[in-house]
């Protein structure tokens, strides 16, 4: 399957650069009403006419995929939990049918979409959505979603950012192992064996070219050489061009960029793979997207997730009776855990930071990615104490935790808070006995969710945790409602 900019060529570019749509993702995701070649032939002829109307041409040849939630009216007299239960059916999509020229990669099993403008499955969103589905006794749809991800791994070698052809250059934070573990708690340890091959294939994707890097060839794809024993991972996208879902924005950025535009696109796409698109976490200048350097940064959260993937593969191998393979992956996880402690911990600042492998130094932006070593029990007791103190001093506000303390105008920075990061922080704090602080974060976040729902009837993608009288902002699109991972974390917090 080809990405829409390759299918529709100059028509795609003209539509995106026309400025006729506020959200260009709807163009990229539009469903063609005719064979793409027929549409292109018509376009070549009709655009020469003096009275040609591009928007009318689009409307005559494409249709939008209307979401089931578009006409949904919330009952604000309901509790948030009851409201979420009513939303699952609206966010559910049945198995897809292939449509020629559509950007949608058809999945064989039902799944839950985030909501709002996001009418496809997203990789890391889905784990947090699953937390709520399990608590809603919807283990069936959880298993169905995991089967879709397994199908994607088998067919494409990895889990794309989402099931769109324009996401086939990148993945997202690798939460598949956590999904498998979640399902195993419901259905037993045989689940680890059932998905073992896919777990190994995903690991192969993230570690591709690890045998081809050394002190001279420092990085390829997702792998970065640090020394003879340590290879760690970065976010990366195999394409060096404007993103099809945000084509006009990237095109304009690239044309105004003083350096090599391809390098800018690489770093923008890498940040999209991180899920944190965008954040001062990736910038040399916190207020300038043009200084984005994501592809030269080793992220602490990614490497913690891959530590867990290695541990999970080891567990699956042991359950299958292959102890030799189990030992190999356990050794890999131990090496990575030691590297996480060596390269991401700042003794002076008492917190985990990302690592920039170009100047070979810690980055200077504190972010909630620093809680991942607590979530995965990699941190020492002393380190956890410092992290807890930092969270309380620098991140905690009246509505929960900011993603970073920096006010950059980007959506993954202050004043915004996001459900997945609240969950990772609360669970990480609980792991080390900081129950009181964990409860404060949890209660403030849930109270904010409830307040906004009572005022708007919506569960939002992100929230302003600093001024709870205001909605969140920043980013490349308006605040979205729905919303899968917010729903999931809210229900999970009720049991934590």
C-alpha positions as CSV (number, residue, x, y, z in Angstrom):
1,X,0.0,0.0,0.0
2,X,1.2,3.5,-0.9
3,X,1.1,6.7,1.1
4,X,-1.5,9.2,-0.3
5,X,1.2,11.7,-1.5
6,X,2.5,8.9,-3.8
7,X,-1.0,7.9,-4.9
8,X,-2.3,11.3,-5.7
9,X,0.9,13.1,-6.5
10,X,0.5,16.7,-7.6
11,X,-3.2,16.7,-6.6
12,X,-2.1,15.8,-3.1
13,X,0.4,18.7,-3.0
14,X,-2.1,21.2,-4.5
15,X,-4.8,20.3,-2.0
16,X,-2.4,20.6,1.0
17,X,-0.9,23.9,-0.1
18,X,-4.3,25.4,-1.0
19,X,-5.0,26.6,2.5
20,X,-8.7,25.7,2.0
21,X,-8.9,23.4,5.0
22,X,-8.1,24.2,8.6
23,X,-7.1,20.7,9.4
24,X,-5.2,19.1,6.5
25,X,-5.3,15.6,8.0
26,X,-8.9,15.4,6.7
27,X,-7.5,15.6,3.2
28,X,-4.9,12.9,3.8
29,X,-7.5,10.6,5.3
30,X,-10.3,11.3,2.8
31,X,-11.8,8.3,1.0
32,X,-11.6,8.4,-2.8
33,X,-15.0,7.9,-4.5
34,X,-13.3,6.6,-7.7
35,X,-10.2,4.8,-8.8
36,X,-7.2,7.0,-8.1
37,X,-6.1,6.9,-11.7
38,X,-9.5,8.2,-12.8
39,X,-9.4,11.0,-10.3
40,X,-5.9,12.0,-11.4
41,X,-6.9,12.0,-15.1
42,X,-9.9,14.2,-14.3
43,X,-7.7,16.5,-12.3
44,X,-5.1,16.9,-15.1
45,X,-7.9,17.9,-17.5
46,X,-10.2,20.0,-15.3
47,X,-7.5,22.1,-13.6
48,X,-6.7,23.8,-16.9
49,X,-10.3,25.2,-17.1
50,X,-10.7,28.9,-16.2
51,X,-13.5,28.3,-13.8
52,X,-11.8,25.4,-12.0
53,X,-12.7,25.1,-8.3
54,X,-10.3,22.9,-6.3
55,X,-12.6,22.5,-3.3
56,X,-15.5,21.5,-5.5
57,X,-13.3,19.0,-7.3
58,X,-12.3,17.5,-4.0
59,X,-15.9,17.3,-2.7
60,X,-16.9,15.6,-6.0
61,X,-14.2,13.0,-5.8
62,X,-13.6,12.3,-2.1
63,X,-15.6,11.9,1.0
64,X,-14.8,12.3,4.6
65,X,-15.0,9.4,7.0
66,X,-17.6,10.6,9.5
67,X,-17.0,9.4,13.1
68,X,-19.7,7.7,15.1
69,X,-19.2,10.2,17.9
70,X,-19.7,13.2,15.7
71,X,-23.3,13.7,16.7
72,X,-23.0,12.3,20.2
73,X,-24.4,14.5,23.0
74,X,-23.0,13.9,26.4
75,X,-25.3,13.5,29.5
76,X,-23.5,15.6,32.0
77,X,-25.6,14.3,34.8
78,X,-23.8,11.0,34.5
79,X,-20.7,10.2,36.5
80,X,-17.5,10.2,34.5
81,X,-17.3,6.5,34.8
82,X,-20.8,6.0,33.4
83,X,-20.0,8.5,30.6
84,X,-16.9,6.5,29.6
85,X,-18.9,3.3,29.5
86,X,-21.2,4.9,27.0
87,X,-18.3,6.1,24.9
88,X,-16.6,2.7,24.2
89,X,-19.1,1.7,21.5
90,X,-18.7,5.1,19.8
91,X,-14.9,4.7,19.8
92,X,-15.0,1.1,18.5
93,X,-14.3,0.2,14.9
94,X,-15.1,-3.1,13.4
95,X,-12.7,-5.0,11.1
96,X,-11.8,-2.8,8.2
97,X,-12.5,-3.3,4.5
98,X,-9.8,-2.3,2.0
99,X,-10.6,0.8,-0.1
100,X,-8.4,1.5,-3.1
101,X,-6.6,4.8,-2.6
102,X,-7.5,5.2,1.1
103,X,-4.7,5.9,3.5
104,X,-6.2,3.4,6.0
105,X,-4.4,0.1,6.5
106,X,-7.3,-2.3,7.0
107,X,-7.1,-4.2,10.3
108,X,-8.6,-7.7,10.6
109,X,-10.1,-7.3,14.1
110,X,-12.2,-4.7,16.0
111,X,-10.4,-1.9,17.8
112,X,-10.8,1.4,19.7
113,X,-9.7,4.7,18.3
114,X,-8.7,7.7,20.5
115,X,-11.5,10.0,19.3
116,X,-11.8,13.5,17.8
117,X,-9.7,13.8,14.6
118,X,-8.0,10.5,15.3
119,X,-10.1,7.9,13.5
120,X,-7.5,5.1,13.4
121,X,-5.8,3.0,16.0
122,X,-2.7,4.5,17.6
123,X,0.1,2.4,19.1
124,X,1.0,3.8,22.5
125,X,-2.4,5.3,23.1
126,X,-3.8,1.8,23.0
127,X,-2.1,0.5,26.1
128,X,-3.6,3.2,28.3
129,X,-7.0,2.8,26.6
130,X,-6.7,-1.0,27.4
131,X,-6.3,-0.2,31.1
132,X,-9.9,1.1,31.1
133,X,-11.2,-1.6,28.8
134,X,-10.0,-4.3,31.2
135,X,-11.8,-2.5,34.0
136,X,-14.9,-2.3,31.8
137,X,-14.9,-6.1,31.4
138,X,-13.9,-5.6,27.7
139,X,-11.0,-8.1,27.6
140,X,-12.4,-9.2,24.3
141,X,-11.6,-6.0,22.6
142,X,-8.2,-5.8,24.4
143,X,-7.3,-9.1,22.9
144,X,-8.7,-8.1,19.5
145,X,-6.5,-4.9,19.5
146,X,-3.4,-6.9,20.5
147,X,-4.2,-9.3,17.7
148,X,-4.2,-6.4,15.3
149,X,-0.8,-5.2,16.5
150,X,0.5,-8.8,16.1
151,X,-0.9,-8.8,12.6
152,X,0.9,-5.5,11.9
153,X,4.2,-6.9,13.2
154,X,3.8,-10.0,11.1
155,X,2.9,-8.0,7.9
156,X,5.1,-5.0,8.3
157,X,7.8,-6.1,10.7
158,X,6.8,-3.5,13.3
159,X,3.8,-1.6,14.8
160,X,3.4,1.7,12.9
161,X,2.5,4.9,14.6
162,X,-1.1,4.2,13.5
163,X,-2.9,2.1,10.8
164,X,-2.3,4.7,8.1
165,X,0.0,4.2,5.1
166,X,1.7,7.5,5.9
167,X,2.8,6.1,9.2
168,X,4.8,3.2,7.7
169,X,8.1,5.1,8.3
170,X,7.9,5.0,12.0
171,X,6.6,3.3,15.1
172,X,5.7,4.8,18.5
173,X,6.9,4.1,22.1
174,X,7.0,0.2,22.3
175,X,4.2,-0.6,24.7
176,X,3.4,-4.0,23.0
177,X,5.1,-6.0,25.8
178,X,3.0,-4.1,28.4
179,X,-0.1,-4.9,26.5
180,X,0.8,-8.6,26.4
181,X,1.5,-8.5,30.2
182,X,-1.9,-6.8,30.8
183,X,-3.7,-9.5,28.9
184,X,-1.7,-12.2,30.7
185,X,-3.0,-10.9,34.0
186,X,-6.5,-11.6,32.7
187,X,-5.9,-14.8,30.8
188,X,-2.8,-16.5,32.2
189,X,0.9,-16.8,31.3
190,X,0.2,-18.7,28.1
191,X,-0.3,-15.3,26.6
192,X,3.4,-14.7,26.8
193,X,4.0,-17.7,24.6
194,X,1.2,-16.9,22.2
195,X,2.8,-13.5,21.3
196,X,6.4,-14.5,21.8
197,X,7.3,-14.4,18.0
198,X,5.8,-11.0,17.6
199,X,7.6,-9.7,20.7
200,X,10.9,-10.9,19.2
201,X,10.1,-9.4,15.8
202,X,9.4,-6.0,17.4
203,X,12.7,-6.2,19.2
204,X,14.4,-7.0,15.9
205,X,12.9,-3.9,14.4
206,X,14.2,-1.6,17.2
207,X,17.6,-3.3,17.1
208,X,18.0,-3.4,13.3
209,X,21.6,-2.7,12.2
210,X,23.0,-3.1,15.8
211,X,25.7,-5.3,14.3
212,X,26.7,-2.7,11.8
213,X,27.5,0.2,14.2
214,X,30.8,1.0,16.0
215,X,32.9,4.0,17.0
216,X,33.1,5.1,13.4
217,X,29.5,4.5,12.3
218,X,27.9,5.7,15.5
219,X,24.2,5.4,14.6
220,X,21.9,3.6,12.1
221,X,18.1,3.5,12.2
222,X,17.1,3.2,15.9
223,X,20.4,2.1,17.3
224,X,23.3,4.1,18.7
225,X,26.8,2.8,19.6
226,X,28.1,4.0,23.0
227,X,30.8,1.4,23.6
228,X,31.7,-2.2,22.9
229,X,29.1,-3.5,25.4
230,X,26.4,-0.8,25.2
231,X,24.0,-0.1,22.3
232,X,21.0,2.1,23.2
233,X,18.1,3.4,21.1
234,X,16.7,6.6,19.7
235,X,13.5,7.5,17.9
236,X,13.8,7.6,14.1
237,X,11.8,7.6,10.9
238,X,13.1,6.2,7.7
239,X,11.6,9.0,5.6
240,X,13.2,12.5,5.0
241,X,10.2,14.5,3.7
242,X,7.2,16.5,5.0
243,X,4.7,14.4,6.9
244,X,1.7,13.7,4.7
245,X,-0.7,14.4,7.6
246,X,0.8,17.8,8.2
247,X,2.3,18.4,4.7
248,X,1.7,22.2,4.4
249,X,3.2,22.9,7.8
250,X,6.3,20.9,7.2
251,X,6.7,22.2,3.6
252,X,6.7,25.8,4.9
253,X,9.1,25.0,7.8
254,X,11.4,23.3,5.4
255,X,11.5,26.2,2.9
256,X,12.2,28.7,5.6
257,X,14.8,26.5,7.3
258,X,18.4,27.8,7.0
259,X,20.0,24.4,7.0
260,X,19.3,21.1,5.3
261,X,15.5,20.7,5.2
262,X,15.9,16.9,5.2
263,X,17.6,17.0,8.6
264,X,14.7,19.1,9.9
265,X,12.2,16.5,8.6
266,X,14.1,13.6,10.1
267,X,14.0,15.3,13.5
268,X,10.3,16.2,13.3
269,X,9.4,12.7,12.3
270,X,11.6,11.2,15.1
271,X,9.7,13.4,17.6
272,X,6.4,12.1,16.2
273,X,7.6,8.5,16.8
274,X,8.3,9.5,20.4
275,X,4.6,10.5,20.9
276,X,5.8,13.8,22.3
277,X,5.2,15.9,19.2
278,X,6.2,18.5,20.2
279,X,8.2,19.4,23.3
280,X,11.1,21.5,24.4
281,X,12.6,18.2,25.4
282,X,13.8,17.8,21.8
283,X,14.9,21.4,21.1
284,X,18.2,23.2,21.5
285,X,16.2,26.4,22.0
286,X,13.1,25.6,24.0
287,X,11.1,28.2,22.0
288,X,12.2,27.3,18.5
289,X,10.9,24.2,16.7
290,X,13.7,24.8,14.1
291,X,16.3,23.7,16.6
292,X,14.7,20.3,17.0
293,X,17.4,17.5,17.5
294,X,15.3,14.5,18.4
295,X,17.2,12.0,16.3
296,X,20.5,12.7,18.2
297,X,18.9,12.2,21.6
298,X,18.7,8.9,23.5
299,X,15.4,9.0,25.3
300,X,15.2,7.6,28.8
301,X,11.6,6.4,28.4
302,X,12.3,4.5,25.1
303,X,15.2,2.6,26.6
304,X,13.2,1.7,29.7
305,X,10.5,0.3,27.5
306,X,13.0,-1.7,25.6
307,X,14.4,-3.0,28.9
308,X,10.9,-4.3,29.6
309,X,10.6,-5.8,26.2
310,X,13.9,-7.7,26.8
311,X,12.6,-8.9,30.1
312,X,9.2,-9.9,28.6
313,X,10.9,-11.9,25.8
314,X,13.0,-13.7,28.5
315,X,9.9,-14.6,30.4
316,X,8.2,-15.9,27.3
317,X,11.2,-18.0,26.4
318,X,11.4,-19.4,29.9
319,X,7.7,-20.3,29.9
320,X,8.2,-22.0,26.5
321,X,11.1,-24.0,28.0
322,X,13.9,-22.3,26.1
323,X,16.1,-21.3,29.0
324,X,19.1,-20.5,26.9
325,X,17.2,-17.9,25.0
326,X,15.7,-16.6,28.2
327,X,19.2,-16.1,29.7
328,X,20.4,-14.2,26.5
329,X,17.5,-11.7,26.8
330,X,17.9,-11.4,30.6
331,X,21.5,-10.5,30.1
332,X,20.5,-7.9,27.5
333,X,18.1,-6.4,30.0
334,X,20.7,-6.3,32.7
335,X,23.2,-4.5,30.4
336,X,20.5,-2.0,29.4
337,X,19.5,-1.4,33.0
338,X,23.1,-0.6,33.9
339,X,23.4,1.7,30.9
340,X,20.2,3.5,31.9
341,X,21.7,4.2,35.3
342,X,25.0,5.3,33.8
343,X,23.8,7.5,30.9
344,X,20.5,9.0,32.1
345,X,20.9,9.7,35.8
346,X,22.2,13.0,37.0
347,X,23.8,12.7,40.4
348,X,24.0,16.5,40.8
349,X,20.4,17.2,39.8
350,X,18.9,14.0,41.3
351,X,16.8,13.2,38.2
352,X,16.8,11.1,35.0
353,X,17.4,13.1,31.8
354,X,17.6,12.2,28.2
355,X,21.2,11.8,26.7
356,X,22.5,13.7,23.7
357,X,25.0,11.4,22.0
358,X,26.4,14.0,19.7
359,X,28.1,16.1,22.4
360,X,27.9,13.1,24.7
361,X,26.2,14.8,27.6
362,X,22.9,14.8,29.4
363,X,20.1,17.0,28.0
364,X,19.0,19.9,30.3
365,X,15.2,19.6,30.0
366,X,13.5,17.8,32.9
367,X,10.5,15.8,31.7
368,X,8.1,13.2,33.0
369,X,10.0,10.7,31.0
370,X,12.3,10.7,34.1
371,X,9.7,8.6,35.9
372,X,10.0,5.5,33.7
373,X,13.0,4.0,35.6
374,X,10.6,4.0,38.7
375,X,7.8,2.5,36.7
376,X,10.0,-0.4,35.6
377,X,11.8,-0.7,39.0
378,X,15.2,0.2,37.6
379,X,15.9,3.1,40.0
380,X,17.5,2.6,43.5
381,X,15.6,3.6,46.6
382,X,17.8,6.7,46.9
383,X,17.2,7.7,43.3
384,X,13.4,7.2,43.6
385,X,13.5,9.6,46.6
386,X,15.2,12.3,44.6
387,X,12.7,11.8,41.7
388,X,9.7,12.0,44.0
389,X,11.1,15.2,45.5
390,X,11.6,16.7,42.0
391,X,8.1,15.8,40.9
392,X,6.6,17.5,43.9
393,X,8.8,20.6,43.6
394,X,8.9,21.1,39.8
395,X,6.0,19.2,38.2
396,X,3.1,19.1,40.5
397,X,0.2,21.6,40.1
398,X,-3.4,21.9,41.1
399,X,-4.5,19.6,38.3
400,X,-1.7,17.0,38.3
401,X,1.7,16.9,36.7
402,X,3.0,19.0,33.8
403,X,5.0,17.1,31.1
404,X,7.9,19.5,31.5
405,X,8.1,22.7,33.6
406,X,8.9,24.7,30.4
407,X,6.4,27.0,28.8
408,X,7.3,26.7,25.2
409,X,3.9,26.9,23.6
410,X,4.2,23.2,22.5
411,X,1.5,20.8,23.6
412,X,3.9,18.4,25.5
413,X,5.2,21.2,27.8
414,X,3.7,23.3,30.6
415,X,0.9,24.0,31.3
416,X,-0.4,20.8,29.8
417,X,-0.7,17.4,31.5
418,X,-1.4,14.1,29.7
419,X,-3.1,11.0,31.0
420,X,-0.4,8.4,30.1
421,X,2.3,10.4,31.9
422,X,0.1,10.8,35.0
423,X,-0.3,7.0,35.0
424,X,3.4,6.2,34.6
425,X,4.3,8.7,37.4
426,X,1.6,7.4,39.8
427,X,2.6,3.7,39.3
428,X,6.3,4.6,39.6
429,X,5.8,6.4,42.9
430,X,3.7,3.6,44.2
431,X,6.4,1.1,43.3
432,X,8.8,2.8,45.7
433,X,6.3,3.5,48.5
434,X,5.5,7.2,47.8
435,X,1.8,6.5,48.2
436,X,0.8,9.8,49.6
437,X,2.3,11.8,46.7
438,X,0.9,9.2,44.2
439,X,-2.5,9.7,45.7
440,X,-2.2,13.5,45.4
441,X,-1.3,13.3,41.7
442,X,-4.1,10.8,41.1
443,X,-6.8,12.7,43.0
444,X,-5.9,16.1,41.4
445,X,-5.9,14.6,37.9
446,X,-9.2,12.8,38.4
447,X,-10.8,15.9,39.9
448,X,-9.7,17.9,36.9
449,X,-11.2,15.3,34.5
450,X,-14.5,15.5,36.4
451,X,-14.6,19.3,36.5
452,X,-14.0,19.6,32.8
453,X,-16.6,16.9,32.0
454,X,-19.2,18.7,34.1
455,X,-18.4,22.0,32.3
456,X,-18.1,20.6,28.8
457,X,-19.4,17.1,28.6
458,X,-16.1,15.9,27.2
459,X,-13.1,13.8,28.2
460,X,-10.1,15.6,26.6
461,X,-6.8,14.5,25.0
462,X,-4.8,16.8,27.4
463,X,-5.5,19.2,30.2
464,X,-4.2,22.5,31.6
465,X,-3.0,21.3,35.0
466,X,-1.6,24.7,36.0
467,X,-4.8,26.8,35.7
468,X,-7.7,24.4,35.9
469,X,-10.1,27.2,34.8
470,X,-8.6,27.0,31.3
471,X,-8.5,24.3,28.7
472,X,-5.2,23.1,27.4
473,X,-3.6,24.5,24.3
474,X,-0.5,24.4,22.0
475,X,0.2,21.9,19.3
476,X,-0.7,21.6,15.6
477,X,-4.5,21.1,16.1
478,X,-7.3,22.0,18.5
479,X,-7.9,20.1,21.7
480,X,-9.5,16.8,20.9
481,X,-12.3,15.0,22.8
482,X,-13.1,11.3,23.1
483,X,-10.6,10.4,24.5
484,X,-9.2,6.9,24.6
485,X,-6.2,7.1,26.9
486,X,-7.9,9.7,29.2
487,X,-10.8,7.3,29.7
488,X,-8.5,4.4,30.3
489,X,-6.4,6.1,32.9
490,X,-9.3,7.6,34.7
491,X,-10.9,4.1,35.2
492,X,-7.5,2.6,36.1
493,X,-7.0,5.3,38.8
494,X,-10.2,4.3,40.5
495,X,-8.6,1.0,41.4
496,X,-5.1,2.2,42.2
